[in-house]
Amino acid sequence: MKKFFSHVEKIEFILGSIGLLTAIVLTFCQVVNRYWLHFEIMWIADFALYIFIFTIYIAIPYGAALKTHIAVDILPDHFCGDDRAKRAIFDIVKSSVTILMVLSISSPVMRVAKRAYRYPEYATLVRWFNMSWLIYAMAVMIVLVILHYGWHVACDVYELKQLRWISVNEGEAK
């Protein structure tokens, strides 16, 4: 399972990096076209925006894979100190709350994704471009975030079991 999540994490990193680089290059081309060449190509800006949104949808599960949480990174140091058991419990609570929050928005997201699948929405400037893939990406992001945080809960529970086993068997080793 660890190998699977490692591969998913690498794919998320690669896709996020390519997406961000592509959005930057497209935005640069649009600026050059608009202000230097005085020839604006509208679809470049639209495409850069769609790529950037996709990159955000990839960056969120990647952040979940790395156990980063913007506002909560200071709290474990304050509450847990160097105690590994307290930190594992804190991480379990944090990951569980995150899973509950994501699950609370998953139902509307999945409804929108089903509707987007049934009724594709095409771009206004590039008529053949199906914009519904942004909704599909959002649904995949929800699933990946839940999987990553579920994996973190399982790893933290395993770590707690290891710490408990070590503390119980500590006297036997001496």
WONORGI-V313377 format. One record per backbone hydrogen bond with DSSP energy under -0.5 kcal/mol. NH is the residue of the N-H (numbers start at 0). CO is the residue of the C=O. If there is no record, write none. Layout:
BEGIN
nh->(NH,NH)
co->(CO,CO)
END
This chain:
BEGIN
nh->(4,5,6,7,8,9,10,11,12,13,14,15,16,17,18,19,20,21,22,23,24,25,26,27,28,29,30,31,32,33,34,35,35,36,38,41,43,44,45,46,47,48,49,50,51,52,53,54,55,56,57,58,59,60,61,62,63,64,65,66,67,71,72,75,77,78,79,80,80,82,83,86,87,88,89,90,91,92,93,94,95,96,97,98,99,100,101,102,103,104,104,105,106,108,109,110,111,112,113,114,115,116,117,118,121,122,122,126,128,129,130,130,131,132,133,134,135,136,137,138,139,140,141,142,143,144,145,146,147,148,149,150,151,152,153,154,155,156,157,158,159,160,161,162,163,164,165,166,167,168,169,172,173)
co->(0,1,2,3,4,5,6,7,8,9,10,11,12,13,14,15,16,17,18,19,20,21,22,23,24,25,26,27,28,29,30,30,31,31,32,39,40,40,41,42,43,44,45,46,47,48,49,50,51,52,53,54,55,56,57,58,59,60,61,63,62,68,68,71,73,74,75,75,76,79,81,82,83,84,85,86,87,88,89,90,91,92,93,94,95,96,97,98,99,100,101,101,102,104,105,106,107,108,109,110,111,112,113,114,119,125,128,124,125,127,120,128,120,129,130,131,131,132,133,134,135,136,137,138,139,140,141,142,143,144,145,146,147,148,149,150,151,152,153,154,155,156,157,158,159,160,161,162,163,164,165,168,169)
END
